[in-house]
Amino acid sequence: MAQAIQKITLSGGRDIPFNNLVLSQENVRRIKAGVSIEELAEDIARRGLLTSLNVRAEVDGEGKETGFYRIPAGGRRYRALELLVSRKRLAKTAGIPCIISNGETPEAEDSLAENVHRVDLHPLDQYRAFQTLREQGIGEEEIAARFFVSAATVRQRLRLASVSPRLLELYANEDMKLEQIMAFSITNDHVRQEQVWDTISRQQVREPYYIRRLLTETTIRASDRRAVYVGIDAYEAAGGVVMRDLFEQDNGGWLQDPALLEQLALEKLTIDAEALKAAEGWKWVEAAFDFPYGHTSGLRRFYGQQVEMTEVEIARHRTLKAEYDELDAAYAAAEEHSEETEHRLDELGTEFDRFNDRPYIFDPEDVARGGVFISLGAGGELRIERGFVRPEDEPQPETVDTDAVISRSDVGHEVPGSSSTGGVSVNGRAVDEPAEEEDDVIRPLSDRLVVDLTATRTVALRNALANNPVIAFIAVLHAFVLKTFYPYGSDTCLELTLQSARFGQTEGLADAVWAKEIDQRQEAWGHDLPKAPDDLWDFLIGLDEVSRLALFAHCASLSLNAVIEPWNKRTRAIAHANQLARSIGFDMVDAGWTPTVDAYLGRITKAHILQAVREAKGEQSAHLIGHLKKVDMAREAERLLDGSGWLPEPLRMVSEEASADMPETAVGDVAHDPDDAPVEAEASQLPAFLTEGANAGDATARPNAAFQAEHEHLDAAE
């Protein structure tokens, strides 16, 4: 016969006068958190005590009940009731609903169990409850007051009503995070929301910023690299729509479905990555639209051997070289211009490029342990970087000499795609920053923008240092002397461990001309250096002095760090970076930096844009664009500032003498005093639609109808 299950008996409950209750010292809650006692008291006064107190009868030394009851669980409720009693809103003898414990467990255990087993309300349940109250006619402010939360919290929860029920169900099943749901709530288009989720659910990047980017992108130009890569025909065949302008040159138009284009580009990138992996036999392939600057840091790079030319190709190369030298010498001595000769020289140059661009053959053993990075170039072409080995894939040395395993100057940084298994991962990167709030008040530049600008300056300054071996040598020697003779000295911008900061947070930095020059220099030295680290010393000994200095300058430049971060201003290191820049004669204007919409103007407030134009071109130019929307103002400012030599504060080179007392808004040698620019010259540099029908000196000049019509058209297109 089965043994009978013993039934449990629940503790009984009854009302106990408040003045017969006392707090137990066994209550585990010591830290105040959540709703305050005063707010809880107001809630009890409004709707009564919703949860009974857990109490135990107090006994004297003989084990007899004294008539008083201790409260091990429910101390905050007791304090709230006590507050109501002290304010004469509750009688001392009022009956308080209590559960009387039988005392079989320790008091502290009761308190701990009540708090540990409590589960906070799910945000989705909170939203539905708030939604029900609002449907009953209760406003957001009143809901907030009733539940002692901010009105912003109520509005955030109610905003979930704009999210697709399908996505809410995923969130309820914990397949999606609250931050992701909130990102989807920026639009009411359920179809678009679900389409974006279907796209990102098949890839690694599912961050809220990425969701918002896909949802807020309204159109993409046909010249966008993703559109070029996928192809307009493939996009339209998949159901995408292209908006075209029948009256203006539109460079192919605008693609109306960014999420579809993103999906098609990801699918094609995945196919291309898998095809390359299968065709060439690489252990792993990482594919993404972009990789952050410095993504190969910490990986060993190996290079293939270029295919040797055949005897026929060698003979052909000699013939072309002889023809080129003869033509070039004759043309240099000629007094007249000849398009035919120039055209032939260009043709010969193109043939030489084909000879020089012969494919590289890699060792099969290296390929079996190595990998490839595939990304999209600026023109929509595939950018393939072959020959990288992760530390865990390095061959184990036969001897105990571990120093010969890896020789890498920038170890210690995060290794991209560090999974130990092979395969293809697509678009595993993170990066946007929320747009700065528009404001007419000129405020300091955001910390993030200062980081990005000084990261850009650092890369450009690295490139300049690499081209000045003498100063590079002195800079390293200066750091060595500091460490040798001044133990506490750290006034250098060189990080001599050769830990090269990656600046992966600065979008587009890898496409900067200075970054490309650094990469090309790294690639060239990589091909020249011996494959085995053991052969490196003899190689360096055999180098001529000029080459050795150039290699030294290149390595030293990669350690330069002049980034100003919000948590690490590095004042003395930045001062040294300025000294170094002055010694080189470095300037960001000469280096080629210009204030474009993407690099600067689109990331600051309208007040900052006007300040920049005012400093560079004068008050009249600033006034003439002051009425524009921010997007249009940024475009016009980019055109006005082009060639002006204006730089934002973090990029300016302040002279050593003036650095101590120069005002914060000073522009330095590259800026222009607003009073120096004649009004007529300012107006002549603006487009006709900004000045037509208005006196250039009239401070009240407004845009004409043609301008308004053009910008209304642009706004509609966007």
C-alpha positions as CSV (number, residue, x, y, z in Angstrom):
1,M,0.0,0.0,0.0
2,A,1.3,3.4,-0.9
3,Q,2.4,5.6,2.0
4,A,0.0,8.5,2.5
5,I,1.4,12.0,1.8
6,Q,1.5,14.1,4.9
7,K,-0.5,17.3,4.3
8,I,1.1,20.7,5.3
9,T,-0.7,23.2,7.6
10,L,-0.5,26.9,6.7
11,S,0.0,29.4,9.5
12,G,-3.2,31.2,10.5
13,G,-3.9,34.9,10.1
14,R,-5.7,37.5,12.2
15,D,-5.8,41.2,12.9
16,I,-3.5,42.3,15.6
17,P,-3.6,45.8,17.1
18,F,-0.7,48.0,15.8
19,N,0.5,48.8,19.3
20,N,1.0,45.1,20.0
21,L,3.6,44.8,17.2
22,V,7.3,45.3,17.5
23,L,10.2,44.9,14.9
24,S,12.4,41.9,15.1
25,Q,16.2,42.3,15.0
26,E,16.4,39.3,12.8
27,N,15.2,41.1,9.7
28,V,17.8,40.6,6.9
29,R,17.0,43.9,5.1
30,R,19.5,46.6,6.1
31,I,19.9,48.6,3.0
32,K,17.2,51.1,1.8
33,A,16.2,50.5,-1.8
34,G,13.2,50.9,-4.0
35,V,10.1,52.7,-2.9
36,S,10.6,55.0,0.1
37,I,8.8,54.5,3.4
38,E,6.9,57.7,2.8
39,E,5.7,56.6,-0.6
40,L,4.8,53.2,0.7
41,A,2.8,54.9,3.5
42,E,0.9,56.9,0.9
43,D,0.1,53.8,-1.1
44,I,-1.2,52.0,2.1
45,A,-3.3,55.0,2.9
46,R,-4.8,55.0,-0.6
47,R,-5.5,51.2,-1.2
48,G,-4.8,49.6,2.2
49,L,-2.3,47.0,3.2
50,L,-2.0,44.5,0.3
51,T,0.4,42.0,1.9
52,S,0.0,40.8,5.5
53,L,2.9,41.0,8.0
54,N,4.7,37.9,9.0
55,V,4.8,37.8,12.9
56,R,5.8,35.5,15.8
57,A,4.3,35.5,19.2
58,E,6.7,36.9,21.9
59,V,7.1,34.7,25.0
60,D,8.5,35.4,28.4
61,G,11.1,33.4,30.3
62,E,8.5,30.7,31.2
63,G,7.4,30.3,27.6
64,K,4.1,32.2,28.0
65,E,2.9,34.6,25.4
66,T,3.2,38.2,26.4
67,G,0.5,39.5,23.9
68,F,3.2,41.2,21.7
69,Y,4.3,40.0,18.3
70,R,7.7,40.4,16.6
71,I,7.9,41.1,12.9
72,P,10.8,39.3,11.2
73,A,9.4,39.9,7.6
74,G,7.6,43.1,6.7
75,G,9.7,45.7,8.4
76,R,9.2,48.3,5.7
77,R,5.4,47.9,5.8
78,Y,5.6,48.3,9.6
79,R,7.6,51.5,9.3
80,A,5.1,52.8,6.8
81,L,2.2,52.0,9.2
82,E,4.2,53.6,12.0
83,L,4.5,56.8,10.0
84,L,0.7,56.9,9.4
85,V,0.1,56.4,13.1
86,S,2.5,59.2,14.0
87,R,0.7,61.5,11.6
88,K,-2.7,60.6,13.2
89,R,-3.9,59.0,10.0
90,L,-4.1,55.6,11.6
91,A,-5.2,54.6,15.1
92,K,-2.7,53.0,17.5
93,T,-5.1,50.2,18.1
94,A,-6.0,49.6,14.4
95,G,-6.1,46.0,13.5
96,I,-3.2,45.0,11.2
97,P,-3.6,41.8,9.0
98,C,-0.9,39.4,10.2
99,I,0.2,35.8,9.5
100,I,1.3,34.2,12.7
101,S,4.2,31.8,12.2
102,N,4.3,28.6,14.1
103,G,8.0,29.2,14.9
104,E,9.4,26.0,13.3
105,T,12.0,27.9,11.3
106,P,14.4,30.7,12.4
107,E,13.1,34.3,12.2
108,A,16.0,35.4,10.0
109,E,15.1,32.6,7.6
110,D,11.5,33.9,7.3
111,S,12.8,37.3,6.4
112,L,15.3,36.0,3.9
113,A,12.8,33.7,2.2
114,E,10.2,36.5,1.7
115,N,12.8,38.8,0.0
116,V,14.6,36.2,-2.0
117,H,11.4,34.6,-3.5
118,R,10.0,38.0,-4.5
119,V,10.1,38.5,-8.2
120,D,9.9,42.0,-9.7
121,L,7.1,42.7,-12.2
122,H,8.2,42.0,-15.8
123,P,8.3,45.3,-17.8
124,L,5.8,43.8,-20.3
125,D,3.3,43.1,-17.5
126,Q,3.9,46.6,-16.2
127,Y,3.2,48.0,-19.7
128,R,0.0,46.0,-20.0
129,A,-1.2,47.2,-16.6
130,F,-0.4,50.8,-17.4
131,Q,-2.1,50.4,-20.7
132,T,-5.3,49.1,-19.0
133,L,-5.3,52.1,-16.7
134,R,-4.8,54.5,-19.6
135,E,-7.7,52.9,-21.4
136,Q,-9.8,53.6,-18.4
137,G,-9.1,57.3,-18.8
138,I,-6.2,57.7,-16.3
139,G,-3.5,60.0,-17.6
140,E,0.3,59.3,-17.6
141,E,1.0,61.8,-14.8
142,E,-1.7,60.3,-12.6
143,I,-0.5,56.8,-13.2
144,A,3.1,57.9,-12.3
145,A,1.8,59.5,-9.1
146,R,-0.2,56.5,-8.1
147,F,2.8,54.1,-8.4
148,F,5.6,56.5,-7.4
149,V,7.5,56.2,-10.7
150,S,8.5,59.0,-13.0
151,A,6.2,60.0,-15.8
152,A,9.0,59.2,-18.2
153,T,9.0,55.6,-17.0
154,V,5.2,55.4,-17.7
155,R,5.7,56.8,-21.1
156,Q,8.5,54.4,-21.9
157,R,6.4,51.4,-20.9
158,L,3.3,52.7,-22.8
159,R,5.6,53.2,-25.8
160,L,5.8,49.4,-26.1
161,A,2.3,49.6,-27.6
162,S,4.0,50.6,-30.9
163,V,6.0,47.4,-31.0
164,S,4.8,44.4,-33.1
165,P,2.9,41.8,-31.0
166,R,5.2,39.2,-32.5
167,L,8.2,40.9,-31.1
168,L,6.5,41.5,-27.8
169,E,5.9,37.7,-27.6
170,L,9.6,37.1,-28.3
171,Y,10.5,39.5,-25.5
172,A,8.1,37.8,-23.1
173,N,9.8,34.4,-24.0
174,E,13.2,36.1,-23.2
175,D,14.3,35.8,-26.9
176,M,14.8,39.5,-26.9
177,K,16.1,42.1,-24.4
178,L,14.3,45.1,-23.1
179,E,16.8,47.5,-24.7
180,Q,16.1,45.9,-28.1
181,I,12.4,46.2,-27.7
182,M,12.8,49.9,-26.7
183,A,14.9,50.4,-29.9
184,F,12.1,48.9,-32.0
185,S,9.5,51.3,-30.4
186,I,10.9,54.3,-32.3
187,T,8.6,53.4,-35.2
188,N,5.0,52.3,-35.4
189,D,5.6,50.2,-38.6
190,H,5.2,46.6,-37.5
191,V,6.1,45.2,-40.9
192,R,9.4,47.1,-40.9
193,Q,10.1,46.1,-37.3
194,E,9.6,42.4,-38.1
195,Q,11.7,42.7,-41.2
196,V,14.6,44.3,-39.3
197,W,14.4,41.6,-36.6
198,D,14.4,38.8,-39.3
199,T,17.5,40.4,-40.7
200,I,19.5,40.9,-37.5
201,S,18.4,37.6,-35.9
202,R,20.6,35.8,-38.4
203,Q,23.8,37.6,-37.5
204,Q,25.8,38.5,-34.4
205,V,25.2,42.2,-34.2
206,R,21.8,42.8,-32.5
207,E,22.7,45.8,-30.4
208,P,20.0,48.5,-29.9
209,Y,22.0,51.1,-31.8
210,Y,22.1,48.8,-34.8
211,I,18.4,48.3,-34.7
212,R,17.8,52.0,-34.5
213,R,20.1,52.6,-37.4
214,L,18.2,50.2,-39.6
215,L,14.8,51.6,-38.5
216,T,15.8,55.3,-38.9
217,E,17.5,54.9,-42.3
218,T,14.9,56.1,-44.7
219,T,16.8,55.9,-48.0
220,I,20.2,54.9,-49.2
221,R,21.9,56.4,-52.2
222,A,22.6,54.1,-55.2
223,S,26.2,55.1,-54.9
224,D,26.4,53.6,-51.4
225,R,29.0,50.8,-51.3
226,R,26.4,48.2,-50.1
227,A,24.2,49.1,-53.1
228,V,27.1,48.9,-55.5
229,Y,28.1,45.5,-54.0
230,V,24.7,44.0,-54.3
231,G,23.7,45.7,-57.5
232,I,20.5,47.7,-58.3
233,D,19.1,44.9,-60.5
234,A,19.4,42.3,-57.7
235,Y,17.9,44.8,-55.2
236,E,14.9,45.5,-57.5
237,A,14.5,41.8,-58.3
238,A,14.2,41.1,-54.5
239,G,11.3,43.6,-54.4
240,G,13.2,46.8,-53.5
241,V,12.1,50.2,-54.7
242,V,14.4,52.9,-56.1
243,M,13.3,56.5,-56.0
244,R,14.5,58.5,-58.9
245,D,14.6,62.2,-59.7
246,L,13.4,62.9,-63.2
247,F,14.6,66.5,-63.3
248,E,18.0,66.4,-61.6
249,Q,21.1,64.2,-61.8
250,D,20.6,61.6,-59.0
251,N,23.6,59.3,-59.5
252,G,21.3,56.3,-59.7
253,G,18.6,57.4,-57.3
254,W,17.8,56.4,-53.7
255,L,17.0,52.9,-52.4
256,Q,13.8,53.0,-50.3
257,D,14.3,49.8,-48.4
258,P,17.5,49.9,-46.3
259,A,16.7,46.7,-44.3
260,L,16.3,44.7,-47.6
261,L,19.6,46.1,-48.9
262,E,21.3,45.2,-45.6
263,Q,19.9,41.7,-45.8
264,L,21.0,41.2,-49.4
265,A,24.4,42.6,-48.7
266,L,24.9,40.3,-45.7
267,E,23.7,37.3,-47.7
268,K,26.1,38.0,-50.5
269,L,29.0,38.7,-48.2
270,T,28.3,35.4,-46.4
271,I,28.3,33.5,-49.8
272,D,31.5,35.2,-50.9
273,A,33.2,34.4,-47.6
274,E,32.1,30.8,-47.7
275,A,33.2,30.5,-51.3
276,L,36.7,32.0,-50.5
277,K,37.1,29.6,-47.6
278,A,36.2,26.6,-49.6
279,A,38.2,27.6,-52.7
280,E,41.5,28.5,-50.9
281,G,41.3,26.2,-47.8
282,W,41.6,28.9,-45.0
283,K,40.8,27.7,-41.5
284,W,38.6,30.7,-40.8
285,V,37.1,33.7,-42.6
286,E,35.8,36.8,-40.8
287,A,33.4,38.9,-42.9
288,A,31.9,42.3,-42.2
289,F,31.0,45.5,-44.0
290,D,33.7,47.2,-41.8
291,F,36.3,46.2,-39.3
292,P,37.4,48.7,-36.7
293,Y,40.8,50.3,-37.2
294,G,43.5,48.0,-35.7
295,H,41.4,44.8,-36.0
296,T,44.5,42.7,-36.9
297,S,46.3,43.7,-33.7
298,G,47.6,40.7,-31.9
299,L,47.6,38.5,-34.9
300,R,50.7,37.2,-36.7
301,R,50.7,38.1,-40.4
302,F,52.3,35.8,-43.0
303,Y,52.8,36.6,-46.7
304,G,52.8,34.5,-49.8
305,Q,55.3,34.4,-52.6
306,Q,54.5,36.2,-55.8
307,V,54.2,34.0,-58.8
308,E,57.3,34.1,-60.9
309,M,57.1,35.6,-64.4
310,T,57.5,33.2,-67.3
311,E,60.2,33.6,-69.9
312,V,57.7,35.1,-72.3
313,E,56.5,37.6,-69.7
314,I,60.1,38.5,-68.8
315,A,60.8,39.2,-72.5
316,R,57.6,41.2,-72.9
317,H,58.4,43.2,-69.7
318,R,61.9,44.1,-71.1
319,T,60.4,45.2,-74.4
320,L,57.8,47.4,-72.7
321,K,60.4,48.8,-70.4
322,A,62.7,49.8,-73.3
323,E,59.8,51.5,-75.1
324,Y,58.7,53.3,-71.9
325,D,62.2,54.6,-71.2
326,E,62.7,55.8,-74.8
327,L,59.3,57.6,-74.9
328,D,59.8,59.1,-71.4
329,A,63.2,60.5,-72.3
330,A,62.1,61.9,-75.6
331,Y,59.0,63.5,-74.1
332,A,61.0,65.0,-71.3
333,A,63.2,66.8,-73.9
334,A,60.3,67.8,-76.1
335,E,59.0,71.4,-75.9
336,E,55.4,70.7,-76.9
337,H,52.6,68.8,-75.2
338,S,51.6,65.5,-76.9
339,E,48.4,63.8,-75.8
340,E,49.3,60.7,-77.9
341,T,52.6,60.2,-76.1
342,E,50.9,60.7,-72.7
343,H,48.3,58.2,-73.6
344,R,50.9,55.6,-74.7
345,L,52.8,56.2,-71.5
346,D,49.6,55.6,-69.5
347,E,49.0,52.3,-71.4
348,L,52.5,51.1,-70.7
349,G,52.1,52.0,-67.1
350,T,48.9,50.0,-66.9
351,E,50.7,47.0,-68.4
352,F,53.5,47.3,-65.8
353,D,50.8,47.3,-63.1
354,R,49.5,44.0,-64.4
355,F,53.0,42.5,-64.2
356,N,53.5,43.9,-60.6
357,D,50.0,42.7,-59.5
358,R,50.7,39.0,-60.0
359,P,48.9,36.7,-57.5
360,Y,50.6,35.5,-54.4
361,I,50.9,31.8,-53.5
362,F,50.7,30.8,-49.9
363,D,52.2,27.8,-48.1
364,P,49.4,25.2,-47.6
365,E,50.5,24.6,-44.0
366,D,50.1,28.3,-43.3
367,V,46.7,28.4,-45.0
368,A,45.5,25.5,-42.9
369,R,46.1,27.4,-39.7
370,G,45.5,31.0,-41.0
371,G,42.5,33.1,-41.9
372,V,41.2,36.0,-43.9
373,F,39.3,39.2,-43.3
374,I,36.8,40.2,-45.9
375,S,35.1,43.6,-45.9
376,L,33.7,46.2,-48.4
377,G,35.9,48.8,-49.9
378,A,34.7,52.4,-50.4
379,G,33.7,51.6,-53.9
380,G,31.7,48.5,-53.1
381,E,34.5,46.1,-54.0
382,L,35.6,43.2,-51.8
383,R,38.6,44.0,-49.7
384,I,40.4,40.8,-48.9
385,E,43.2,40.6,-46.3
386,R,44.8,37.2,-46.3
387,G,47.3,35.5,-44.0
388,F,46.5,36.0,-40.3
389,V,47.2,33.5,-37.5
390,R,45.5,33.6,-34.1
391,P,47.8,32.9,-31.1
392,E,46.0,29.6,-30.3
393,D,46.6,28.4,-33.9
394,E,50.4,29.0,-33.8
395,P,52.5,25.8,-34.3
396,Q,54.0,24.5,-31.2
397,P,57.8,24.7,-31.2
398,E,59.8,21.5,-31.1
399,T,62.1,23.0,-28.5
400,V,61.4,24.8,-25.2
401,D,62.4,28.1,-26.8
402,T,59.0,29.8,-26.6
403,D,60.5,33.2,-27.6
404,A,60.6,32.0,-31.2
405,V,56.9,31.2,-31.4
406,I,55.6,34.7,-32.0
407,S,57.4,37.9,-32.6
408,R,54.8,40.7,-32.6
409,S,55.1,44.3,-31.6
410,D,51.6,44.9,-30.5
411,V,50.7,41.9,-28.3
412,G,48.3,42.4,-25.4
413,H,45.4,43.7,-27.4
414,E,42.1,42.0,-28.0
415,V,42.3,39.5,-30.9
416,P,39.4,39.9,-33.3
417,G,37.4,36.8,-34.0
418,S,39.2,34.9,-31.2
419,S,37.0,31.8,-31.4
420,S,39.1,28.7,-31.5
421,T,37.0,27.0,-34.1
422,G,37.1,27.8,-37.8
423,G,34.1,29.0,-39.8
424,V,32.6,32.2,-41.2
425,S,31.2,35.0,-39.0
426,V,29.5,38.0,-40.6
427,N,29.4,41.5,-39.4
428,G,30.4,40.9,-35.8
429,R,31.2,44.6,-35.1
430,A,29.8,47.4,-33.0
431,V,29.7,51.2,-33.4
432,D,27.1,54.7,-33.5
433,E,26.7,57.2,-31.3
434,P,23.4,58.9,-30.7
435,A,23.1,62.2,-32.5
436,E,23.8,65.2,-30.3
437,E,20.8,67.1,-29.3
438,E,20.3,70.3,-31.3
439,D,20.8,73.4,-29.2
440,D,21.3,77.1,-29.8
441,V,23.7,77.3,-26.9
442,I,27.4,76.8,-27.6
443,R,28.5,74.0,-25.3
444,P,31.8,72.2,-25.0
445,L,32.3,69.5,-27.7
446,S,31.2,66.1,-26.6
447,D,33.8,63.8,-25.0
448,R,33.1,61.2,-27.7
449,L,33.8,63.7,-30.5
450,V,37.0,64.9,-28.8
451,V,38.1,61.2,-28.6
452,D,37.3,60.7,-32.3
453,L,39.0,64.0,-33.4
454,T,42.1,63.4,-31.4
455,A,42.2,59.7,-32.6
456,T,42.2,61.1,-36.2
457,R,44.9,63.5,-35.3
458,T,46.9,60.7,-33.7
459,V,46.8,58.5,-36.8
460,A,47.8,61.5,-39.0
461,L,50.6,62.4,-36.6
462,R,51.8,58.8,-36.6
463,N,52.0,58.9,-40.4
464,A,54.0,62.2,-40.2
465,L,56.4,60.8,-37.6
466,A,57.0,57.7,-39.8
467,N,58.2,60.1,-42.5
468,N,60.7,61.8,-40.2
469,P,63.1,59.1,-38.9
470,V,65.4,61.5,-37.1
471,I,62.7,62.9,-34.9
472,A,61.2,59.5,-34.4
473,F,64.6,58.3,-33.2
474,I,64.9,61.3,-30.8
475,A,61.4,60.7,-29.5
476,V,62.2,57.1,-28.6
477,L,65.5,58.1,-27.1
478,H,63.8,60.8,-25.1
479,A,61.4,58.2,-23.6
480,F,64.3,55.8,-22.8
481,V,66.3,58.5,-21.0
482,L,63.2,59.4,-19.0
483,K,62.7,55.8,-17.8
484,T,66.5,55.4,-17.1
485,F,67.4,58.6,-15.3
486,Y,64.0,59.8,-14.1
487,P,62.1,56.9,-12.6
488,Y,58.9,58.9,-12.2
489,G,59.0,60.6,-15.6
490,S,56.2,59.8,-18.0
491,D,56.0,62.9,-20.1
492,T,56.0,61.2,-23.4
493,C,53.2,60.3,-25.9
494,L,55.1,57.1,-27.0
495,E,53.9,53.8,-25.6
496,L,57.2,52.0,-25.8
497,T,55.7,48.6,-25.1
498,L,54.6,49.1,-28.7
499,Q,51.0,48.5,-27.7
500,S,49.3,50.2,-30.6
501,A,46.0,51.7,-29.6
502,R,43.3,50.5,-32.0
503,F,40.8,53.4,-32.0
504,G,38.1,51.0,-33.2
505,Q,35.4,53.3,-31.8
506,T,36.2,55.9,-34.5
507,E,34.1,55.0,-37.5
508,G,35.7,55.4,-41.0
509,L,39.2,55.8,-39.6
510,A,40.5,52.9,-41.5
511,D,39.6,54.7,-44.8
512,A,41.6,57.8,-43.9
513,V,44.5,58.5,-46.2
514,W,47.0,58.4,-43.3
515,A,45.7,55.0,-42.1
516,K,46.0,53.7,-45.7
517,E,49.6,54.9,-46.0
518,I,50.5,53.2,-42.7
519,D,48.8,49.9,-43.9
520,Q,50.7,50.1,-47.2
521,R,54.0,50.7,-45.3
522,Q,53.2,47.7,-43.0
523,E,52.4,45.5,-46.0
524,A,55.7,46.5,-47.8
525,W,57.9,45.7,-44.8
526,G,55.9,42.5,-44.2
527,H,56.9,41.3,-47.6
528,D,60.6,42.3,-47.2
529,L,61.1,40.8,-43.7
530,P,62.2,37.2,-43.3
531,K,59.5,34.7,-42.6
532,A,61.3,33.1,-39.6
533,P,61.9,35.3,-36.5
534,D,65.3,33.7,-36.0
535,D,66.5,35.2,-39.3
536,L,65.4,38.8,-38.3
537,W,68.6,39.8,-36.6
538,D,70.8,39.0,-39.5
539,F,68.3,40.8,-41.8
540,L,68.5,44.0,-39.7
541,I,72.3,43.8,-39.6
542,G,72.4,43.7,-43.3
543,L,70.1,46.6,-43.9
544,D,71.5,49.9,-45.0
545,E,71.3,52.8,-42.5
546,V,68.5,54.6,-44.4
547,S,66.3,51.5,-44.5
548,R,67.0,50.7,-40.9
549,L,66.0,54.2,-39.8
550,A,62.9,54.1,-41.9
551,L,61.9,50.7,-40.3
552,F,62.7,52.2,-36.9
553,A,60.5,55.2,-37.6
554,H,57.6,53.1,-38.8
555,C,57.7,50.9,-35.6
556,A,58.1,53.9,-33.3
557,S,55.2,55.8,-35.0
558,L,52.7,52.9,-34.2
559,S,53.1,53.5,-30.5
560,L,52.2,57.2,-30.6
561,N,49.0,58.0,-28.8
562,A,47.6,61.6,-28.6
563,V,44.0,60.7,-27.9
564,I,42.1,62.8,-25.3
565,E,39.7,60.6,-23.5
566,P,37.0,61.8,-21.0
567,W,38.4,59.6,-18.3
568,N,42.1,60.2,-19.1
569,K,43.1,63.6,-20.3
570,R,46.8,62.8,-20.4
571,T,47.7,66.5,-20.2
572,R,51.5,66.1,-20.1
573,A,51.5,63.4,-22.8
574,I,49.4,65.6,-25.1
575,A,51.8,68.5,-24.4
576,H,54.6,66.3,-25.6
577,A,52.6,65.3,-28.7
578,N,52.4,69.0,-29.5
579,Q,56.1,69.4,-29.1
580,L,56.7,66.5,-31.4
581,A,54.3,67.9,-33.9
582,R,56.0,71.2,-33.9
583,S,59.4,69.6,-34.4
584,I,58.1,67.7,-37.5
585,G,56.2,70.8,-38.8
586,F,53.0,68.8,-38.6
587,D,49.6,70.5,-39.1
588,M,46.2,68.8,-39.7
589,V,45.4,71.2,-42.5
590,D,48.5,70.3,-44.4
591,A,47.8,66.6,-43.6
592,G,44.6,67.0,-45.5
593,W,41.9,67.1,-42.8
594,T,38.8,69.1,-43.7
595,P,35.6,69.7,-41.7
596,T,33.1,67.5,-43.5
597,V,29.6,66.5,-42.6
598,D,30.6,63.0,-41.6
599,A,33.8,63.9,-39.8
600,Y,32.6,66.9,-37.8
601,L,29.7,69.1,-38.9
602,G,27.0,66.4,-38.7
603,R,28.0,65.6,-35.2
604,I,27.7,69.0,-33.5
605,T,24.9,71.4,-32.7
606,K,23.7,74.2,-35.0
607,A,25.4,76.7,-32.6
608,H,28.7,75.0,-33.1
609,I,28.3,74.9,-36.9
610,L,27.5,78.7,-37.0
611,Q,30.5,79.4,-34.7
612,A,32.8,77.5,-37.1
613,V,31.5,79.4,-40.2
614,R,31.7,82.7,-38.2
615,E,35.3,82.1,-37.3
616,A,36.3,81.1,-40.8
617,K,34.1,83.2,-43.0
618,G,32.7,86.0,-41.0
619,E,29.4,86.9,-39.4
620,Q,27.5,87.5,-42.7
621,S,28.1,84.0,-43.9
622,A,26.9,82.6,-40.6
623,H,23.8,84.7,-40.7
624,L,22.9,83.6,-44.2
625,I,22.8,79.9,-43.3
626,G,21.4,80.5,-39.8
627,H,17.8,79.7,-40.7
628,L,18.5,76.3,-42.3
629,K,17.7,72.9,-40.9
630,K,20.6,71.2,-39.3
631,V,21.2,68.8,-42.2
632,D,21.2,71.6,-44.8
633,M,23.2,73.9,-42.6
634,A,25.9,71.2,-42.2
635,R,26.1,70.7,-46.0
636,E,26.4,74.4,-46.6
637,A,29.0,74.8,-43.9
638,E,31.1,72.0,-45.4
639,R,31.1,73.9,-48.7
640,L,31.9,77.2,-47.1
641,L,34.7,75.8,-44.9
642,D,36.3,73.9,-47.7
643,G,39.8,75.3,-48.3
644,S,39.5,77.8,-45.4
645,G,42.0,76.1,-43.2
646,W,39.6,76.1,-40.2
647,L,40.1,73.5,-37.6
648,P,38.1,72.6,-34.5
649,E,39.8,73.2,-31.1
650,P,41.1,69.6,-30.5
651,L,42.9,69.6,-33.9
652,R,44.5,73.1,-33.7
653,M,48.3,73.5,-33.2
654,V,48.8,76.1,-30.6
655,S,52.2,77.8,-30.6
656,E,54.4,77.0,-27.5
657,E,54.5,80.7,-26.5
658,A,50.7,81.3,-26.9
659,S,49.5,78.0,-25.4
660,A,49.4,79.3,-21.9
661,D,47.1,82.3,-22.4
662,M,45.3,81.6,-25.7
663,P,41.5,81.8,-25.2
664,E,39.5,78.7,-25.7
665,T,37.8,80.0,-28.9
666,A,41.0,81.1,-30.5
667,V,41.5,79.7,-34.0
668,G,45.3,80.1,-34.2
669,D,47.2,80.5,-37.5
670,V,44.5,78.6,-39.5
671,A,41.5,80.6,-38.4
672,H,40.2,83.9,-39.7
673,D,39.0,86.9,-37.8
674,P,35.3,87.5,-38.7
675,D,36.1,91.1,-39.2
676,D,38.8,90.4,-41.8
677,A,36.4,89.0,-44.4
678,P,34.7,91.6,-46.6
679,V,30.9,91.2,-46.7
680,E,30.9,91.3,-50.5
681,A,33.4,88.4,-50.6
682,E,31.4,86.4,-48.2
683,A,28.2,86.7,-50.2
684,S,30.0,85.9,-53.4
685,Q,31.1,82.6,-52.0
686,L,27.6,81.5,-51.1
687,P,25.3,79.8,-53.7
688,A,23.0,82.0,-55.7
689,F,19.8,80.8,-54.0
690,L,21.2,82.1,-50.6
691,T,21.9,85.6,-51.9
692,E,19.6,86.2,-54.8
693,G,17.3,89.2,-54.4
694,A,19.0,90.3,-51.2
695,N,21.6,93.0,-50.4
696,A,24.8,91.3,-49.3
697,G,25.2,93.8,-46.5
698,D,21.6,93.5,-45.3
699,A,21.6,91.6,-42.0
700,T,17.9,90.7,-42.5
701,A,18.5,88.9,-45.8
702,R,16.3,85.8,-46.0
703,P,16.3,82.9,-48.5
704,N,14.2,83.3,-51.7
705,A,11.5,81.1,-52.9
706,A,13.8,79.1,-55.1
707,F,15.9,78.1,-52.2
708,Q,12.9,77.2,-50.1
709,A,11.5,75.1,-52.9
710,E,14.8,73.3,-53.4
711,H,15.1,72.4,-49.7
712,E,11.5,71.4,-49.4
713,H,12.2,69.0,-52.3
714,L,15.3,67.7,-50.5
715,D,13.4,67.2,-47.3
716,A,10.8,65.2,-49.1
717,A,13.4,63.1,-50.8
718,E,15.1,62.4,-47.5
